[in-house]
Amino acid sequence: MYHAQNLFIRIETNEGLIGVGECSAFPTITGESQSTCFEMAKDFAELWKDKEALDIEGRLKDLNDFTAFNTTVKSAFDMALYDIASKKEGVPLYKYLRGNKKTLETDITIGIDEPEIMAAKALEFKTQGFRILKIKLGKDGKTDLLRVRMIREAVGNSISLRIDANQGWDFETARESLIQLGMYNIEFCEQPMRYWNDYYLPELRKASPIKIMADESVFNHHDARRLIQAGACDYINIKFSKSGGIAEAIRINQVCESYGIACMMGGMLESRLALTAFAHFSLSQKNIKFYDMDTSLLGHKIDPVTGGVVFRGYLLEVPELPGIGADIDEGFLQTCEQVII
C-alpha cells in the first residue's frame, strides 16, 4: 500500500450536536477500499436521516440490517454516534464509557524490509525513546529469523519485542519459526497464519514458546469465543475496522475478559482523530493491556487533525473535552472529495 485510504464523516443533529468519525480501509484484511467505504457511507447517511442519534443500538441495527460485513465504514458511523452521545452528556468519551485514566504506552511498528534496514530502524526508534517494538514478519522463515536476531542485537535486551506475521506463514513455518524465535524473549506473535488455518492454532499454541495473539481471525465476539474455547490464542487484538466500531468492540472485550484473555487495541492507518477514539476506548476497558496505537506515526505526510490525542514520547494523552475531542481542519477538508446527504 502506498497511501492511507481514509474516510471522514460528520453527523449533525437537530439540536446542533455534531459527531465525527473516521475509518481507514485496508483491502487485504477487510475487503473494503476507500471507494467502497465512500459509496456505502452515502447509503448509510440516507438510512439515518430524521432518526434518533442517541439510540445507538437502533442506528447500528439499521446498518447491519442493510448490509452484511462492511465493518470498516460502519466503524466511522459508530464512532460518530458515540461522539454525539458523550457530547450530549458533556463528558469525554472515556468517561461516557465509564472509564478512568491509565497509562497508554504504545509500541512502534517496524515495517518488513531487509534485515539490516529493519535493525537500523529499530535502533533509531530506541534512540527516540520507544520501549516496545513491533516487528513485521511473515515472509520466508529463515529471513524472518535473521530479521529478529539482528534487531535484538541492535537494541539489546532492555527493549520489548513483539512480532506480527500478518497471516504470512503456513503451519510448518510458523511452528519452526516460533520455536527458534523463543530465544529472543518475544512478548507475543500476532496472527501467524491465515484465518482459515485457525484449526491449527491450538496445536501451534502448544508447541510455541511465544504467546499467540489472534488478529485477522477475530472480527466479532463470536469469533473471539470460538477461538478462546478452542484454546487457540493467549490474547486478542481489537480493531474498530474489524469490529465495526465501539459497540461490538465492547462485546469482544467482554467475552475475552470473561475467559481471562487480555486484549490489545490496534488500528490500520487512521489519523489522530480515530486514534483518539481508540485511546478513549482503551481507557474504558481494564482488560485492554496492550496498545498498538502508532497509526498516525507510520508515514502520514500531514496531520489534519485539530485537538485530539497528544503523544508524550511513547505515551498517549486524551483531551479532557466532551466527546472524542478531535476534528479535521476545514482547510484540509476543502481539498477532499465530499458529499452532503
C-alpha positions in Angstrom: 0.0 0.0 0.0 1.3 3.4 -1.0 -1.3 5.6 0.7 -3.8 5.6 3.5 -7.4 5.0 2.3 -9.3 7.1 4.9 -12.9 8.3 5.2 -14.1 11.1 7.5 -17.7 11.8 8.3 -19.7 14.4 10.3 -23.2 13.8 11.6 -25.3 16.8 12.7 -28.4 16.5 14.9 -31.4 18.9 15.0 -30.0 20.0 18.4 -26.8 21.2 16.8 -24.6 18.4 18.2 -22.0 17.2 15.7 -20.5 13.8 15.8 -17.3 12.9 13.9 -16.0 9.5 12.7 -13.1 8.2 10.7 -12.1 4.8 9.3 -9.1 3.6 7.3 -9.8 0.9 4.7 -7.3 -2.0 4.4 -8.5 -4.1 1.5 -6.2 -7.1 2.1 -7.8 -7.6 5.6 -11.4 -6.3 5.4 -12.1 -6.4 1.7 -13.0 -2.7 1.7 -11.4 0.2 -0.1 -11.8 3.9 0.2 -14.1 3.9 -2.8 -16.4 1.2 -1.4 -16.5 3.0 2.0 -17.5 6.3 0.3 -20.3 4.6 -1.6 -21.7 2.7 1.4 -21.4 5.9 3.6 -23.8 7.7 1.3 -26.3 4.9 1.7 -25.8 4.8 5.5 -26.4 8.5 5.7 -29.8 8.2 3.9 -30.8 5.4 6.4 -30.2 7.7 9.4 -31.8 10.9 8.2 -34.5 12.1 10.7 -33.8 9.2 13.1 -32.8 9.4 16.8 -29.0 9.7 17.1 -28.9 8.8 20.8 -30.4 5.3 20.0 -27.1 3.8 19.2 -28.3 0.2 19.2 -31.1 1.1 16.9 -28.9 3.0 14.5 -26.4 0.3 14.3 -29.1 -2.2 13.7 -30.1 -0.1 10.7 -26.7 -0.6 9.2 -26.4 -4.2 9.9 -29.9 -4.9 8.6 -29.0 -3.0 5.4 -25.7 -4.8 4.7 -23.5 -7.6 5.9 -19.8 -7.1 6.7 -18.5 -3.6 5.6 -17.2 -3.2 9.1 -14.6 -0.5 8.3 -17.2 2.0 7.1 -19.6 1.0 9.8 -16.9 1.9 12.4 -16.9 5.5 11.3 -20.6 5.8 11.8 -20.5 4.0 15.1 -17.7 6.4 16.2 -19.8 9.4 15.3 -22.8 8.2 17.4 -20.6 7.7 20.4 -19.1 11.2 19.9 -22.7 12.7 19.9 -23.8 10.7 22.9 -20.8 11.7 25.0 -21.1 15.4 23.9 -24.8 15.3 24.9 -23.6 14.3 28.4 -20.9 16.9 28.3 -18.1 14.4 29.2 -15.1 12.9 27.4 -15.8 9.7 25.6 -13.8 7.5 28.0 -16.0 8.9 30.9 -19.2 8.3 28.9 -17.9 4.6 28.6 -17.4 4.6 32.4 -13.6 4.5 32.1 -10.8 6.0 34.1 -7.3 7.3 33.3 -4.5 4.8 33.0 -1.1 4.7 31.3 -1.3 4.2 27.5 2.1 3.2 26.2 2.2 2.4 22.5 4.6 0.3 20.6 6.1 1.4 17.3 6.0 -0.7 14.2 9.0 -1.7 12.1 7.7 -2.5 8.6 9.0 -5.5 6.8 12.2 -4.9 4.9 15.8 -6.2 4.5 17.1 -7.3 7.9 19.8 -4.6 8.0 17.3 -1.8 7.3 14.9 -3.1 10.0 17.7 -3.3 12.6 18.7 0.3 11.8 15.1 1.4 12.2 14.8 -0.4 15.5 17.9 1.4 16.8 16.5 4.7 15.6 13.3 4.1 17.5 15.2 3.1 20.6 17.1 6.4 20.4 13.8 8.2 20.1 12.7 6.7 23.4 10.3 3.9 22.4 10.5 0.9 24.7 8.3 -1.5 22.8 9.0 -2.5 19.1 6.5 -4.4 16.9 8.3 -6.3 14.1 6.5 -7.1 10.9 7.4 -10.6 9.6 5.6 -13.3 7.5 7.9 -13.9 4.6 10.3 -16.9 4.5 11.1 -18.2 7.9 14.9 -18.1 7.5 15.0 -14.4 6.7 12.4 -13.7 9.4 14.7 -15.3 12.0 17.5 -13.1 10.7 15.3 -10.0 11.0 14.6 -10.6 14.7 18.1 -11.7 15.6 19.6 -8.5 14.1 17.0 -6.3 15.7 17.6 -7.9 19.1 21.3 -7.5 18.7 20.9 -3.9 17.7 18.6 -2.8 20.6 19.7 -5.1 23.4 17.6 -6.8 26.0 16.0 -3.7 27.6 13.6 -3.3 24.7 10.4 -5.3 24.5 9.8 -7.0 21.1 6.5 -8.1 19.6 6.2 -9.8 16.2 3.4 -9.8 13.7 3.3 -12.3 10.8 0.1 -10.9 9.3 -1.0 -14.3 8.3 2.2 -14.8 6.3 3.3 -18.3 7.5 2.0 -21.8 6.8 1.7 -24.1 9.8 5.1 -25.7 9.5 6.9 -22.4 9.0 5.0 -20.9 11.9 5.9 -23.8 14.3 9.6 -23.9 13.4 9.9 -20.1 13.4 8.3 -19.6 16.7 10.3 -22.4 18.3 13.5 -20.8 17.1 12.4 -17.3 17.9 11.8 -18.3 21.5 15.4 -17.4 22.5 14.8 -13.7 21.7 12.4 -13.0 24.5 9.4 -12.1 22.3 6.3 -10.8 24.1 3.8 -12.4 21.6 3.2 -13.2 18.0 0.2 -11.8 16.2 -1.7 -13.8 13.6 0.9 -16.3 12.5 -1.3 -18.0 9.8 -4.2 -17.3 7.5 -7.5 -17.2 9.4 -8.7 -20.3 7.5 -6.0 -22.2 9.3 -7.5 -21.4 12.7 -7.9 -25.1 13.4 -4.1 -25.4 13.6 -3.8 -22.7 16.2 -4.4 -25.0 19.3 -1.5 -27.2 18.2 0.7 -24.3 17.3 0.0 -22.6 20.7 1.1 -25.8 22.5 4.3 -26.0 20.5 5.2 -22.3 20.7 7.3 -20.8 23.5 5.9 -17.4 22.4 2.3 -16.5 23.2 -0.2 -16.2 20.3 -2.4 -13.2 19.7 -5.3 -13.5 17.2 -5.9 -10.5 15.0 -7.4 -11.2 11.5 -9.1 -14.3 12.9 -11.4 -12.1 15.2 -13.8 -9.7 13.7 -16.6 -10.1 16.3 -17.4 -11.6 19.7 -18.5 -14.8 18.1 -15.0 -15.2 16.6 -13.4 -14.4 20.0 -15.5 -17.0 21.8 -14.8 -19.7 19.2 -11.0 -19.2 19.3 -10.8 -19.0 23.1 -12.9 -22.1 23.7 -10.7 -24.0 21.2 -7.6 -23.0 23.2 -6.3 -21.2 20.1 -4.9 -18.0 21.4 -3.5 -16.2 24.5 -4.5 -12.7 23.5 -6.8 -10.9 21.0 -6.2 -7.7 19.0 -9.3 -5.4 18.8 -9.6 -3.0 15.8 -12.7 -0.9 15.1 -12.2 -1.6 11.3 -12.8 -5.3 12.1 -15.5 -5.0 14.8 -17.5 -2.3 13.1 -16.8 0.2 15.9 -17.1 0.6 19.6 -20.3 -1.3 20.3 -19.0 -4.6 19.0 -15.5 -3.9 20.4 -17.1 -3.8 23.8 -18.7 -7.2 23.3 -15.4 -8.7 22.1 -13.6 -7.4 25.2 -16.3 -8.6 27.5 -16.0 -12.2 26.1 -12.2 -12.0 26.4 -12.4 -10.7 29.9 -14.8 -13.5 31.0 -12.2 -16.0 29.9 -9.2 -14.2 31.3 -7.8 -13.3 27.9 -6.2 -9.9 27.7 -6.7 -7.7 24.6 -4.7 -5.2 22.6 -6.0 -2.0 21.0 -4.8 -1.7 17.4 -5.6 0.1 14.2 -4.9 0.4 10.5 -3.6 3.8 9.1 -6.0 6.1 10.8 -5.2 9.8 11.6 -5.1 11.1 15.1 -8.9 11.6 15.0 -9.8 7.9 15.1 -6.7 7.2 17.1 -8.2 9.5 19.8 -11.3 7.3 19.9 -9.0 4.2 20.2 -7.4 5.8 23.2 -10.7 6.7 24.9 -11.9 3.2 24.3 -8.7 1.8 25.8 -9.2 3.9 28.9 -12.7 2.5 29.3 -11.7 -1.2 29.3 -9.5 -2.6 32.1 -8.9 -5.8 30.1 -7.1 -3.9 27.3 -3.5 -4.4 28.4 -1.5 -3.8 25.2 -1.5 -0.7 22.9 -0.6 -0.7 19.3 -1.6 2.9 18.6 1.1 4.2 16.3 -1.2 4.6 13.3 -0.6 8.3 12.7 3.1 7.9 13.2 3.5 5.5 10.2 4.3 7.7 7.3 1.5 10.3 7.3 2.8 13.3 5.5 0.5 15.8 7.2 -1.6 15.9 10.3 -5.0 17.4 9.5 -6.5 16.9 13.0 -7.4 19.7 15.4 -7.4 18.7 19.1 -7.2 15.0 19.7 -4.7 12.7 21.4 -1.3 14.0 22.2 1.9 12.0 22.1 4.3 12.5 25.0 7.1 10.4 23.6 5.6 6.9 23.6 2.7 7.8 25.9 -0.7 9.0 24.8 -2.9 11.6 26.5 -6.5 12.1 25.6 -8.2 15.6 25.7 -10.5 16.3 28.6 -13.1 17.7 26.2 -16.7 16.5 25.6 -16.9 13.6 23.1 -13.8 12.4 21.2 -12.3 15.8 21.4 -11.0 15.9 17.9 -12.0 17.2 14.5 -10.5 17.7 11.0 -9.2 21.1 9.8 -11.6 22.8 7.5 -8.9 23.9 5.1 -7.8 20.3 4.6 -11.4 19.2 4.1 -11.7 21.6 1.2 -9.1 19.6 -0.7 -11.0 16.4 -0.3 -13.8 14.8 -2.3 -17.0 15.3 -0.3 -20.8 14.9 -0.4 -23.6 16.1 1.9 -26.6 13.9 2.4 
